[in-house]
Amino acid sequence: MRKTFGNKLDEILAEKEREVEKLRPVGEKLKIAAQGREEFRSFFTALGGALRDQESGEGFGQEDLRVIAEVKKASPSAGVIEANFDPVAIAESYAAAGAHALSILTDEKFFQGHLTYVQQIREKVNLPLLRKDFITRQWSQERTLFS
């Protein structure tokens, strides 16, 4: 039995389980496609490794702040954030402003995202991308690599 949280998260996780069940028949295909993918963009490199302590200067990596910008149309709590949502234009503006990586909301029901946003943005912006969704099974994750 799955743990319950007594809030909106329960509803979201139940929906994700329904979505995952629809993917079960193509799970192996997604895994094979994901394993064949060769082009990856490193978050670790983009973010300069671990940040140095800002006060002592100790540690490794960059001393300056690195930014992961979020491409998000809506949220369950705030509703629609951007009515004229163009994920590629938003991603391009973040890249032009100096973002080092992008986080892309792909949940459809609760955040009005879509998995195709990852592919569309990948074609236009040369930054590491993070698919932000509720991943409950491995083939859900591999679906990202397949897109």
N, C-alpha and C positions, 0 to 999 in steps of 0.2 A: 504494500500500500504506500502510495506517495504521500510525502509530508505536505500538509496544508499550511498556508500562511495567513488565512483569514482576511484576505484583501484582494485587490485587483490582480495580483500576481497569480492567484489560483485560477482565475478566469483565463488569463493569458497562457498559462502552462497547459490547461485543458485544451485550448484551441491549438496549441503547438503539437500536442499529441495527436490530434485529429489530422493535422497537416502532415505529420511524419508518417502516419499510417498510409497516406496516399502515396508516399515516396517509396515505401517498402518494396514494391515490385521492381523498381529501377535502382535499388540500392547498390547492387554489384556493378552495374553499368557506371554509376556515378563514381564509385571507388576506382575503377579502372581508368576512367577519364581523368580523375584528379591526380592519379599517380603518373600519368603521362604528361602532365603540364610541366613546362620547363622555365617559364618566365615568372620570376618572383621579385618583389621589391621589398627590401629589408627595413622593417620598422626600427630595429636596433641601430642600423647604420644611419637612417634618417634622423633618429633622435639623438645621435652622437654618443651612444652607449649610456652608461649611468651618468647622471649629473654630479658634478662636484658639489660639495657642501658650500652654499653661498656665503657663509660667514667665515669658515676656516680655510676654504679653498682646497680642502683635502678630498681625495677620491679620484676617480677616473673620468674620462670623457670630457664633455663640453662644460664650460662655465656659463654659457648663455642659455636662456630659456628656449626650449623647443616646443612647437605647437602642433597638436592634433586637432584639426578643425572638424566639426560635425555637420554632415549634410542630413537634415531632418525636416520633414514637412509638418509633422504633427506629433502630439503625445497624448496619452490618455488623460492626463491631468490638465494640460493647457489647451487641448484642442488643436485646431489648425494654427500653425505658427507662420507659415508663408503661403498665402492663397495662390499667388502666381508662381508656384514652385517649378523651377527648372533645375534639376539636380546637376546637370553638366555646367550650366552657367554659374551656379553657386560654387561648385568645385573649382572651376577655373578662376573665379574671383578670389577664393581662398589661397590657391596656389600663387596667384599674382601678388597677393598681400604677404606672402612669405611663409605660409603653413608648411610644415615639414612632412605631414602625413594627414590622411583623411579617414574619418569614421563615417560610415554610410548606413543609415537605418534602413533595413529591408523588410521589417515586419509589415504586412499589409493591413491587417484588421485594426490594429491598435495604434500604429504610427504612420499609416498611409504610405508606407515605403513599398519598394518592389526590388526583387533580386536583379532585375535588368539594370537598375541604377549602377550597380557595381561594374558591369560590362561597359555601359555607356561612358562612365567616368574613366575607366581604365583606358579606353580608346583615345581620350582627349587630354588626360592629365597624367604626367609622369611622376606620381608620388606613390608611396606605399598606401594601400587601401585596407581598411578593416571593415568587414561586414559586421554590423551590429544588429543582432537578432537574438532570439531565445533558441539556442541550439540544445536539443534534448537527445539527439541520436547522432552517431558519427556520420551517417549518410547525409544528414542535413548540412553538416560542415563541408562534406565533399561536394555537395551541390554548388557551393560557392566557387570552388575551383573549376567546376565544369562550365560555369557561366562565362 
